[in-house]
Amino acid sequence: MNSLTERALNLTGWRQLAACLFAGGLASLTLPPFGLVPLALALSYPALCIARTGSTRRAAMIGCVTGFGWFLVSLWWISLSLVTGDINFWPLLPLPLLGIPLLLSLFWVPAAAAAHRFVRSEPGRIAALALSLGLCEWARGYVATGFPWNAPGYLFSAHLTLLQAASLFGLYGLSLLAILWCLAPAFWLAGQRRLAIAFGLILPVLMVSGAIRLATIPTPSDEIPKTVRIVQPVVPQHEKWDRALRPQHLGRLQELSRTAKPVPPLIIWPETAFAGLLDREGDRLRQTAWETLPFDGWLVTGVPRFDAQRRLFNSAALIRAKGQVEALYDKRRLVPFGEFVPFRSLLPFADALVGPVDFSPGTENRLIAVPGYGNLQLLICYETLFPGVGRGFDDGLRPDILVNLTNDAWFGHTPGPWQHLAQAQMRAVEEGLAMIRVANTGISAGFDPLGRQIARIGLGESGFADLVVPPPLSGTIYDRWRDVPLVILILANLLLVIRLDHKRMIRH
């Protein structure tokens, strides 16, 4: 052990907590858009501090500050939503800037505490930390509607060869594998060199297997190409809900949709591309679709609407060439403080955040059938965060194409849109399905079932792109078995913890 490492491990008090905070923030730079994978190894430092401390309470504090650093550095951009568009809540900026990372870091607290409390050996505590943190990251995808943004598994988004492992393990399995790899130096310093080497080989082995997968599975193609035009209008957030500008916004969408001939049969616009309510101003939207589409064409667009019970939905509509609305999809996972305000009556600024009426969650996940294209699974905004998007349909149906409509204008030129893009790309690899992502201000893109990019419109660039959508793969291991590989990894990790702790008991 060199002197610098020894001095760092001998830190105590607030200096140790500050070093763990720094380590968590440094490690998060492995996430998109940076992809600095070696920096994730910094998590070994707080892991050793947790393993060596004499107090479970201290271990919990270390877990908290490490998680706070991870989420502060990787999610600071969320706070910009309070000062974007017509909203100007500068005094409240510290609430999301510090509050969201603190709230998410609470998931790391029980992981650190449990690893310290229930295991006695130093190597066993490190292995237990990997297991408990992996389980807590899985829970983060479900508790209070779930928010699995920037899970450690997105480390695998750094390279397309690494990303292929998503077809085996899914996001939560990758998170456990990522944590084990990150803690390899901690195992080495704890005297478990064979384990350190084994866990250090996780990324090289998965990278080689991913390269083989990419080399042996060509981009699938149909005899009759399915061409789609995606449109990115770049409407600034402060203009988006201006009623007087809606004709201008529709005109821009129409112009971009018809710029190049021939116009493909399927055109896709982003989330709330038309901000007028479908039930009140739908005639204008239907007329624009009629004037834009070819005679056999279809338009998928985001649009808000009220239903017969006066509930407000963030929806997507399928409109045919003659202007008829053929199908609707209502967003099922809503963003707290973005689309609804918890405890609205207690917050005087609620109306300024989302308006006087909260959006309601959709209650049905339905596939949208488009002639010539198959079944589309629509995902509005952050619905693309959640793994398992290709399941849960009646009669064993499987989507042919994943379509993500979003509006990331709230977050400007920050890491947010890049992170959102990486999430959509991972969903494509998990399911073995093409993913079409259409954003208002970017980044819009298309990915084939192996995550290879087939089209892109850059962040902040107004334009369109035509892409030929490849057919789905026959299925991935994750598509067929879902969380079974994750359960196997958990059980193997649990056996490792038991074995390491049992060795300590024998020695003593």
SENUVEX-951260 format. One line per field, with one value per residue (C-alpha): residue in three letters; residue number from 1; x, y, z. Coordinates in pm, 1 decimal. Example, Ala and Ser with C-alpha at 12.3 -4.5 7.8 and 13.67 -1.06 7.14 Angstrom:
<sites>
code = (ALA SER)
pos = (1 2)
px = (1230.0 1367.0)
py = (-450.0 -106.0)
pz = (780.0 714.0)
</sites>
This chain:
<sites>
code = (MET ASN SER LEU THR GLU ARG ALA LEU ASN LEU THR GLY TRP ARG GLN LEU ALA ALA CYS LEU PHE ALA GLY GLY LEU ALA SER LEU THR LEU PRO PRO PHE GLY LEU VAL PRO LEU ALA LEU ALA LEU SER TYR PRO ALA LEU CYS ILE ALA ARG THR GLY SER THR ARG ARG ALA ALA MET ILE GLY CYS VAL THR GLY PHE GLY TRP PHE LEU VAL SER LEU TRP TRP ILE SER LEU SER LEU VAL THR GLY ASP ILE ASN PHE TRP PRO LEU LEU PRO LEU PRO LEU LEU GLY ILE PRO LEU LEU LEU SER LEU PHE TRP VAL PRO ALA ALA ALA ALA ALA HIS ARG PHE VAL ARG SER GLU PRO GLY ARG ILE ALA ALA LEU ALA LEU SER LEU GLY LEU CYS GLU TRP ALA ARG GLY TYR VAL ALA THR GLY PHE PRO TRP ASN ALA PRO GLY TYR LEU PHE SER ALA HIS LEU THR LEU LEU GLN ALA ALA SER LEU PHE GLY LEU TYR GLY LEU SER LEU LEU ALA ILE LEU TRP CYS LEU ALA PRO ALA PHE TRP LEU ALA GLY GLN ARG ARG LEU ALA ILE ALA PHE GLY LEU ILE LEU PRO VAL LEU MET VAL SER GLY ALA ILE ARG LEU ALA THR ILE PRO THR PRO SER ASP GLU ILE PRO LYS THR VAL ARG ILE VAL GLN PRO VAL VAL PRO GLN HIS GLU LYS TRP ASP ARG ALA LEU ARG PRO GLN HIS LEU GLY ARG LEU GLN GLU LEU SER ARG THR ALA LYS PRO VAL PRO PRO LEU ILE ILE TRP PRO GLU THR ALA PHE ALA GLY LEU LEU ASP ARG GLU GLY ASP ARG LEU ARG GLN THR ALA TRP GLU THR LEU PRO PHE ASP GLY TRP LEU VAL THR GLY VAL PRO ARG PHE ASP ALA GLN ARG ARG LEU PHE ASN SER ALA ALA LEU ILE ARG ALA LYS GLY GLN VAL GLU ALA LEU TYR ASP LYS ARG ARG LEU VAL PRO PHE GLY GLU PHE VAL PRO PHE ARG SER LEU LEU PRO PHE ALA ASP ALA LEU VAL GLY PRO VAL ASP PHE SER PRO GLY THR GLU ASN ARG LEU ILE ALA VAL PRO GLY TYR GLY ASN LEU GLN LEU LEU ILE CYS TYR GLU THR LEU PHE PRO GLY VAL GLY ARG GLY PHE ASP ASP GLY LEU ARG PRO ASP ILE LEU VAL ASN LEU THR ASN ASP ALA TRP PHE GLY HIS THR PRO GLY PRO TRP GLN HIS LEU ALA GLN ALA GLN MET ARG ALA VAL GLU GLU GLY LEU ALA MET ILE ARG VAL ALA ASN THR GLY ILE SER ALA GLY PHE ASP PRO LEU GLY ARG GLN ILE ALA ARG ILE GLY LEU GLY GLU SER GLY PHE ALA ASP LEU VAL VAL PRO PRO PRO LEU SER GLY THR ILE TYR ASP ARG TRP ARG ASP VAL PRO LEU VAL ILE LEU ILE LEU ALA ASN LEU LEU LEU VAL ILE ARG LEU ASP HIS LYS ARG MET ILE ARG HIS)
pos = (1 2 3 4 5 6 7 8 9 10 11 12 13 14 15 16 17 18 19 20 21 22 23 24 25 26 27 28 29 30 31 32 33 34 35 36 37 38 39 40 41 42 43 44 45 46 47 48 49 50 51 52 53 54 55 56 57 58 59 60 61 62 63 64 65 66 67 68 69 70 71 72 73 74 75 76 77 78 79 80 81 82 83 84 85 86 87 88 89 90 91 92 93 94 95 96 97 98 99 100 101 102 103 104 105 106 107 108 109 110 111 112 113 114 115 116 117 118 119 120 121 122 123 124 125 126 127 128 129 130 131 132 133 134 135 136 137 138 139 140 141 142 143 144 145 146 147 148 149 150 151 152 153 154 155 156 157 158 159 160 161 162 163 164 165 166 167 168 169 170 171 172 173 174 175 176 177 178 179 180 181 182 183 184 185 186 187 188 189 190 191 192 193 194 195 196 197 198 199 200 201 202 203 204 205 206 207 208 209 210 211 212 213 214 215 216 217 218 219 220 221 222 223 224 225 226 227 228 229 230 231 232 233 234 235 236 237 238 239 240 241 242 243 244 245 246 247 248 249 250 251 252 253 254 255 256 257 258 259 260 261 262 263 264 265 266 267 268 269 270 271 272 273 274 275 276 277 278 279 280 281 282 283 284 285 286 287 288 289 290 291 292 293 294 295 296 297 298 299 300 301 302 303 304 305 306 307 308 309 310 311 312 313 314 315 316 317 318 319 320 321 322 323 324 325 326 327 328 329 330 331 332 333 334 335 336 337 338 339 340 341 342 343 344 345 346 347 348 349 350 351 352 353 354 355 356 357 358 359 360 361 362 363 364 365 366 367 368 369 370 371 372 373 374 375 376 377 378 379 380 381 382 383 384 385 386 387 388 389 390 391 392 393 394 395 396 397 398 399 400 401 402 403 404 405 406 407 408 409 410 411 412 413 414 415 416 417 418 419 420 421 422 423 424 425 426 427 428 429 430 431 432 433 434 435 436 437 438 439 440 441 442 443 444 445 446 447 448 449 450 451 452 453 454 455 456 457 458 459 460 461 462 463 464 465 466 467 468 469 470 471 472 473 474 475 476 477 478 479 480 481 482 483 484 485 486 487 488 489 490 491 492 493 494 495 496 497 498 499 500 501 502 503 504 505 506 507 508)
px = (0.0 154.9 177.3 -97.2 -345.5 -247.4 -294.9 -634.5 -753.0 -635.8 -850.1 -1109.4 -1395.1 -1516.5 -1206.6 -1302.2 -1661.1 -1536.3 -1311.5 -1606.9 -1823.0 -1550.7 -1513.1 -1887.4 -1890.4 -1575.1 -1714.7 -2034.6 -1831.9 -1842.0 -2204.0 -2307.4 -2207.2 -1855.8 -1806.9 -1484.5 -1514.6 -1188.5 -1306.7 -1579.8 -1308.1 -1308.1 -1604.2 -1354.1 -1241.2 -1577.7 -1629.2 -1308.1 -1405.6 -1740.8 -1571.6 -1316.8 -1521.9 -1625.1 -1975.7 -2280.7 -2398.6 -2070.2 -2102.5 -2448.8 -2309.9 -2035.7 -2293.4 -2507.3 -2231.8 -2096.6 -2441.7 -2492.8 -2173.5 -2278.2 -2619.1 -2514.3 -2254.0 -2468.9 -2812.9 -2746.4 -2908.5 -3258.0 -3261.4 -3265.8 -3632.9 -3712.7 -3562.1 -3653.8 -3936.3 -4186.1 -4086.7 -3843.1 -3798.1 -3434.7 -3484.6 -3605.6 -3310.8 -3127.3 -3425.2 -3388.1 -3014.4 -2943.3 -3273.6 -3296.9 -2940.3 -2999.0 -3326.6 -3171.7 -2865.6 -3096.2 -3115.0 -2740.9 -2778.4 -2940.9 -2699.4 -2397.4 -2558.4 -2666.9 -2325.2 -2158.0 -2416.4 -2467.3 -2118.1 -1799.5 -1505.6 -1362.1 -1382.3 -1727.9 -1848.5 -1721.9 -1905.1 -2214.0 -2199.9 -2205.5 -2504.0 -2703.7 -2629.6 -2740.4 -3064.6 -3121.6 -3064.6 -3323.8 -3563.2 -3500.2 -3673.3 -3995.8 -4031.0 -4267.8 -4327.2 -3954.0 -3667.7 -3380.7 -3203.3 -2823.0 -2811.9 -2455.9 -2550.3 -2534.1 -2157.1 -2207.8 -2332.1 -1973.9 -1914.4 -2139.4 -1951.8 -2015.7 -2378.1 -2448.9 -2450.9 -2790.2 -2938.5 -2835.4 -2881.6 -3095.1 -3025.7 -3044.6 -2822.2 -2571.7 -2582.5 -2476.5 -2199.8 -2083.9 -2061.7 -1862.6 -1620.6 -1590.7 -1499.5 -1224.4 -947.6 -1117.3 -1100.9 -732.9 -652.8 -856.3 -631.9 -868.6 -650.3 -810.1 -1152.4 -1012.3 -876.9 -1200.4 -1416.5 -1168.3 -1219.3 -1597.1 -1571.1 -1301.0 -1491.1 -1824.1 -1655.5 -1511.0 -1843.1 -2017.3 -1774.2 -1842.5 -2218.5 -2190.5 -1971.3 -2195.9 -2540.4 -2580.9 -2833.2 -3153.0 -3342.4 -3685.5 -3758.9 -3980.5 -3803.0 -4000.1 -3899.2 -3983.4 -3928.7 -3852.5 -3895.1 -3715.9 -3871.4 -3667.9 -3945.5 -3801.1 -3966.8 -4076.7 -4269.6 -4412.9 -4737.1 -4797.0 -5139.7 -5067.4 -4762.0 -4931.9 -5002.9 -4634.1 -4527.1 -4753.3 -4622.3 -4265.4 -4353.8 -4532.9 -4244.8 -3986.5 -4211.0 -4250.9 -3904.9 -3778.9 -3973.5 -4097.5 -4257.2 -4241.7 -4569.5 -4491.6 -4393.1 -4321.0 -4332.6 -4214.3 -4396.0 -4660.2 -4547.6 -4886.3 -4953.8 -5322.4 -5571.2 -5678.2 -6041.8 -6051.1 -5807.4 -5781.9 -5931.1 -5620.0 -5394.4 -5600.1 -5603.8 -5225.6 -5188.2 -5412.7 -5203.2 -4872.1 -4911.7 -4913.3 -5246.1 -5151.6 -4958.8 -4968.1 -4860.9 -4761.5 -4750.7 -4760.3 -5062.1 -5235.2 -5606.5 -5901.2 -6117.8 -6492.9 -6436.3 -6234.5 -5908.2 -5596.6 -5356.6 -5015.5 -5097.6 -4975.8 -5211.7 -5197.3 -5353.7 -5414.8 -5383.9 -5748.4 -5720.3 -5890.3 -5744.6 -5710.2 -5551.2 -5444.6 -5184.4 -5183.2 -4859.8 -4868.2 -4564.5 -4583.8 -4303.1 -4356.0 -4347.2 -4335.8 -4676.2 -4838.4 -4766.9 -4777.2 -4948.7 -5060.3 -5270.5 -4962.1 -4751.7 -4847.7 -4630.1 -4791.8 -4993.2 -4677.9 -4501.9 -4757.1 -5065.0 -5394.4 -5468.8 -5249.4 -5203.1 -5362.0 -5171.8 -5286.8 -5432.0 -5372.3 -5059.2 -5167.9 -4967.2 -5041.6 -5081.4 -4962.9 -5025.9 -4697.4 -4496.2 -4641.4 -4704.3 -4552.8 -4483.1 -4507.5 -4302.3 -4357.3 -4068.9 -3916.6 -4114.4 -3807.0 -3612.5 -3772.7 -3654.4 -3906.3 -4084.5 -4150.1 -4370.8 -4712.6 -4934.6 -5234.9 -5212.1 -4832.5 -4791.9 -4449.2 -4377.7 -4211.0 -4075.1 -4015.5 -4100.4 -3996.7 -4153.3 -3995.4 -3936.7 -3598.0 -3610.1 -3630.2 -3266.2 -3086.1 -2732.6 -2658.5 -2581.3 -2955.8 -3047.4 -2740.8 -2830.5 -3188.8 -3058.7 -2841.7 -3143.2 -3338.8 -3043.2 -3018.4 -3391.0 -3332.7 -3052.7 -3244.4 -3548.0 -3382.2 -3607.6 -3543.2 -3585.2 -3697.6 -3649.6 -3801.9 -3730.4 -3839.1 -3492.0 -3288.2 -3132.1 -3349.9 -3211.7 -3282.3 -3114.9 -3127.8 -3198.0 -2828.3 -2811.4 -2628.8 -2720.3 -2907.9 -3000.3 -2943.7 -3043.2 -2806.8 -2894.5 -3050.2 -3059.2 -3390.2 -3443.2 -3560.8 -3409.0 -3532.3 -3443.2 -3517.0 -3643.9 -3493.2 -3717.1 -3688.3 -3456.4 -3620.1 -3564.6 -3286.2 -3213.4 -3342.1 -3657.1 -3725.3 -3612.0 -3634.4 -3489.5 -3381.8 -3015.2 -3033.9 -3161.2 -2876.4 -2623.6 -2780.0 -2767.6 -2405.1 -2312.0 -2494.7 -2303.5 -1980.4 -2067.3 -2145.7 -1822.4 -1605.3 -1763.9 -1748.1 -1372.4 -1339.1 -1538.5 -1311.2 -997.0 -1131.7)
py = (0.0 335.6 622.9 828.6 541.8 474.4 840.5 850.1 537.1 682.2 994.2 1038.8 1270.8 1525.6 1480.5 1120.0 1219.6 1494.7 1244.0 1004.1 1288.4 1366.4 998.1 965.7 1273.8 1165.4 816.2 957.2 1096.8 743.8 819.0 979.2 1206.2 1174.4 797.5 817.2 455.8 422.4 699.0 466.8 277.9 572.0 401.3 156.1 423.7 472.4 93.4 38.8 313.9 141.3 -196.7 -65.4 173.5 60.4 204.8 114.1 473.2 595.0 346.8 484.4 840.1 735.8 572.6 886.7 1134.2 903.5 875.1 1250.5 1313.9 1066.6 1226.8 1589.0 1577.2 1373.2 1533.3 1901.4 1999.1 1903.8 2226.4 2429.3 2340.8 2608.2 2885.7 2770.4 2899.5 3126.5 2993.8 3205.2 3053.5 3140.3 3147.7 2785.5 2664.1 2504.1 2276.6 2053.5 2117.7 1974.4 1810.7 1560.7 1426.3 1405.6 1218.5 970.8 922.5 786.0 465.2 420.0 457.8 118.5 -46.4 77.0 18.0 -338.6 -431.7 -313.7 -438.3 -794.8 -887.5 -888.1 -949.0 -667.3 -852.1 -979.2 -626.1 -511.5 -796.1 -728.2 -360.6 -454.4 -680.9 -439.4 -141.3 -339.1 -426.5 -65.5 55.9 -196.7 -59.5 294.8 194.6 114.4 315.5 616.8 556.8 495.9 709.4 489.9 778.1 740.6 395.1 253.7 17.0 308.0 273.4 18.5 295.9 416.6 188.1 -3.4 -328.6 -298.0 -205.8 -546.7 -692.4 -522.1 -795.2 -1045.7 -873.2 -561.0 -237.2 -373.0 -670.8 -436.7 -213.9 -504.0 -602.1 -239.4 -209.9 -533.0 -405.6 -68.2 -240.3 -458.7 -233.5 -253.6 -634.3 -611.6 -385.5 -613.6 -906.1 -1080.0 -1055.8 -1343.0 -1185.6 -848.2 -994.0 -1183.2 -874.7 -659.1 -886.0 -821.6 -529.6 -677.3 -1006.9 -835.3 -600.5 -893.0 -1079.3 -759.7 -713.2 -1072.1 -1009.1 -695.4 -870.9 -1175.3 -1010.0 -776.6 -496.8 -681.6 -562.0 -613.1 -686.2 -377.5 -92.6 80.8 445.1 690.8 1067.8 1214.1 1588.6 1806.4 2157.4 2319.5 2524.1 2717.1 2630.1 2989.5 2982.2 2632.4 2713.7 3053.7 3018.2 3293.8 3106.2 2770.3 2830.9 2919.9 2602.8 2386.3 2561.4 2479.6 2114.1 2096.9 2259.8 2023.5 1724.4 1812.6 1954.6 1654.3 1438.9 1173.8 1207.3 870.0 706.3 754.1 1087.1 1126.0 1452.8 1495.5 1515.5 1794.0 1896.5 2067.0 2225.4 2289.9 2048.8 1775.5 1800.1 2181.5 2264.0 1926.4 2052.1 2262.4 1963.8 1729.2 1983.8 2016.0 1637.4 1619.8 1884.9 1723.9 1349.1 1150.0 987.9 664.9 836.1 835.1 1086.8 1009.9 1321.9 1422.5 1630.7 1703.5 1627.6 1618.2 1308.7 1290.7 1298.1 1621.9 1448.6 1594.9 1355.6 1387.5 1183.5 1066.8 1041.8 836.4 1042.4 916.5 1116.0 1227.4 1373.8 1104.0 1021.5 642.8 567.6 734.3 651.3 825.7 859.6 626.5 738.2 1106.3 1332.8 1467.9 1850.0 1839.8 1695.0 1677.6 1834.7 1612.5 1788.6 2064.2 2240.6 2299.7 2455.3 2809.0 2793.0 2472.3 2650.9 2816.2 2479.8 2270.1 2489.6 2478.9 2115.1 1809.7 1557.8 1218.1 892.2 666.2 337.4 118.0 21.7 -39.9 -108.1 123.4 -67.5 119.1 -54.5 -148.4 -84.9 -321.1 -257.4 53.7 77.7 447.6 586.1 948.4 1139.7 961.4 639.7 525.8 516.4 191.5 -152.4 -408.5 -182.5 -469.9 -674.3 -669.1 -697.7 -922.4 -1235.7 -1242.1 -951.8 -796.8 -452.9 -422.6 -73.5 135.3 505.4 763.9 1110.8 1368.4 1735.6 1796.5 2172.2 2221.2 2119.9 2304.3 2206.8 2002.6 1632.3 1566.9 1511.2 1289.6 1077.1 1046.8 938.1 667.7 532.6 498.2 323.5 72.7 -9.7 -101.5 -345.6 -495.5 -575.7 -643.4 -380.2 -68.4 253.1 581.3 881.5 1214.6 1521.4 1883.1 2035.5 1716.6 1477.1 1286.3 955.5 606.4 288.1 -61.7 -363.6 -379.4 -10.5 94.5 447.0 474.3 844.6 1149.9 1516.0 1706.0 1890.9 2227.2 2160.9 2217.8 1959.9 1617.1 1278.5 980.1 636.2 282.6 93.7 -256.8 -544.8 -682.7 -959.5 -1288.2 -1198.3 -1142.5 -1334.6 -1036.5 -1026.7 -1395.3 -1428.7 -1074.8 -1063.5 -1427.7 -1341.3 -1067.1 -1317.3 -1554.8 -1273.5 -1182.6 -1542.2 -1583.2 -1259.0 -1370.8 -1700.6 -1505.4 -1288.0 -1596.5 -1768.0 -1464.7 -1411.3 -1784.4 -1776.1 -1501.2 -1703.4 -2007.2 -1797.1 -1654.6)
pz = (0.0 -99.6 145.6 -24.5 -1.8 357.6 455.3 285.6 465.5 796.9 766.0 1037.5 1126.8 876.4 659.1 591.9 510.2 276.6 98.8 56.8 -77.2 -329.6 -420.6 -488.0 -710.7 -894.3 -955.3 -1108.9 -1399.5 -1538.1 -1637.4 -1968.7 -2124.4 -1977.5 -1969.1 -1764.3 -1653.9 -1451.6 -1216.8 -1087.6 -901.3 -656.8 -486.1 -337.8 -93.5 86.0 68.0 267.4 510.7 568.8 613.5 863.7 1074.9 1420.2 1413.6 1206.1 1241.5 1097.1 810.7 734.2 729.1 487.9 261.5 271.5 181.6 -90.9 -248.4 -209.5 -404.7 -675.9 -729.1 -676.2 -953.0 -1191.8 -1131.9 -1056.5 -1387.4 -1262.9 -1061.5 -1384.9 -1430.0 -1169.3 -1381.3 -1731.7 -1946.2 -1770.3 -1427.3 -1228.1 -884.7 -815.3 -435.1 -447.9 -655.9 -358.3 -289.9 -597.6 -628.0 -282.6 -188.1 -473.9 -428.9 -53.5 -98.8 -342.9 -123.9 148.0 -58.0 2.0 378.8 454.5 211.6 407.7 746.1 665.2 524.5 845.2 1094.2 976.0 856.2 1060.0 825.3 618.3 281.6 375.8 443.9 105.2 -68.8 143.9 47.7 -321.3 -261.4 -44.9 -267.5 -572.5 -393.6 -285.4 -641.3 -755.8 -491.4 -614.1 -936.5 -750.2 -428.0 -455.7 -831.6 -881.7 -1010.2 -1135.0 -1309.6 -1314.2 -1161.8 -1151.1 -1435.6 -1680.8 -1652.1 -1932.0 -2161.8 -2196.8 -2496.6 -2731.2 -2666.5 -2291.2 -2352.3 -2506.3 -2155.1 -2106.2 -2327.1 -2059.2 -1724.2 -1770.1 -1584.8 -1230.0 -1302.4 -1464.7 -1156.2 -933.2 -1176.0 -1200.9 -822.1 -793.3 -1058.2 -882.8 -555.4 -702.9 -558.4 -218.1 -228.7 -324.5 -28.1 198.7 107.8 -137.5 -446.0 -634.1 -589.7 -692.1 -1015.4 -1081.6 -1033.7 -1223.1 -1524.6 -1535.6 -1774.8 -2005.5 -2037.1 -2107.9 -2353.0 -2550.4 -2549.8 -2658.8 -2946.1 -3056.8 -3040.4 -3249.4 -3505.5 -3541.1 -3540.5 -3838.9 -3839.6 -3934.3 -4240.3 -4395.3 -4759.2 -4757.8 -4572.3 -4296.1 -4328.7 -4052.9 -4040.2 -3697.5 -3648.9 -3393.7 -3392.7 -3109.2 -2952.7 -2654.0 -2325.9 -2264.6 -2595.3 -2575.9 -2390.9 -2555.3 -2717.6 -2972.0 -3102.4 -3160.1 -3530.8 -3574.4 -3393.0 -3609.2 -3918.3 -3818.8 -3759.8 -4094.2 -4280.0 -4132.8 -4200.1 -4569.5 -4646.9 -4840.3 -5085.1 -5078.3 -4737.1 -4552.7 -4448.1 -4077.4 -3919.9 -3549.0 -3353.4 -2990.6 -2657.4 -2650.9 -2998.7 -3014.4 -2675.6 -2742.6 -2587.2 -2826.0 -2720.3 -2762.1 -3042.2 -3210.0 -3537.0 -3599.7 -3535.1 -3752.2 -4035.9 -4017.6 -4027.3 -4333.9 -4511.8 -4410.6 -4456.8 -4780.4 -4867.8 -4685.3 -4405.6 -4026.6 -3763.3 -3404.9 -3189.7 -2828.1 -2724.8 -2392.0 -2354.9 -2119.1 -2109.0 -2048.6 -1671.5 -1704.3 -1620.6 -1781.7 -1957.2 -2118.8 -2427.5 -2765.1 -3060.3 -3377.3 -3657.8 -4009.6 -4330.8 -4339.9 -3991.6 -3784.6 -3444.2 -3461.6 -3123.1 -2797.7 -2536.5 -2196.5 -2004.0 -1704.4 -1502.4 -1412.5 -1291.9 -937.5 -936.9 -1316.4 -1401.5 -1060.1 -722.7 -414.0 -123.1 -360.2 -97.1 118.2 -159.4 -267.1 -579.6 -714.5 -986.2 -1119.7 -1144.7 -1336.0 -1369.7 -1178.0 -1272.1 -1212.4 -1490.1 -1427.9 -1488.3 -1768.5 -1651.8 -1956.7 -2143.8 -2500.1 -2812.9 -3103.5 -3430.7 -3741.8 -4077.1 -4241.9 -3923.8 -3663.9 -3296.1 -3139.2 -2766.1 -2684.0 -2395.0 -2302.2 -2144.6 -1847.9 -1896.9 -2085.0 -1755.2 -1649.6 -1767.8 -1885.1 -2134.0 -2375.7 -2145.4 -1979.5 -2285.9 -2340.2 -2555.4 -2532.6 -2773.9 -2815.3 -2960.0 -3297.2 -3227.7 -2914.9 -2954.1 -2693.3 -2720.2 -2491.4 -2422.3 -2261.0 -2322.5 -1946.0 -1905.8 -2186.7 -2285.7 -1973.9 -1914.8 -1875.7 -2243.1 -2293.0 -1992.5 -2118.1 -2458.4 -2300.4 -2113.9 -2437.4 -2601.5 -2316.1 -2344.6 -2710.6 -2620.9 -2328.3 -2541.4 -2878.0 -3034.2 -3238.9 -3039.3 -3197.6 -2970.9 -3072.2 -2858.2 -2885.9 -2849.2 -2874.6 -2869.9 -3118.5 -3243.7 -3369.6 -3245.6 -3386.6 -3157.4 -3060.4 -2973.2 -3289.1 -3388.4 -3717.7 -3704.4 -3486.8 -3467.7 -3240.8 -2922.8 -3005.6 -3382.4 -3559.8 -3832.8 -3934.9 -4007.8 -4206.8 -4078.9 -4186.5 -3883.3 -3852.6 -3741.8 -3388.2 -3284.8 -3192.0 -2826.3 -2573.9 -2255.8 -2059.7 -2272.9 -2205.5 -1844.1 -1709.0 -1356.2 -1334.4 -1414.7 -1148.0 -890.6 -980.6 -932.9 -597.5 -472.6 -586.1 -409.9 -95.6 -92.6 -129.8 171.2 381.0 275.1 352.0 691.2 771.2 709.2 971.9 1226.8 1173.3 1219.7 1542.3)
</sites>
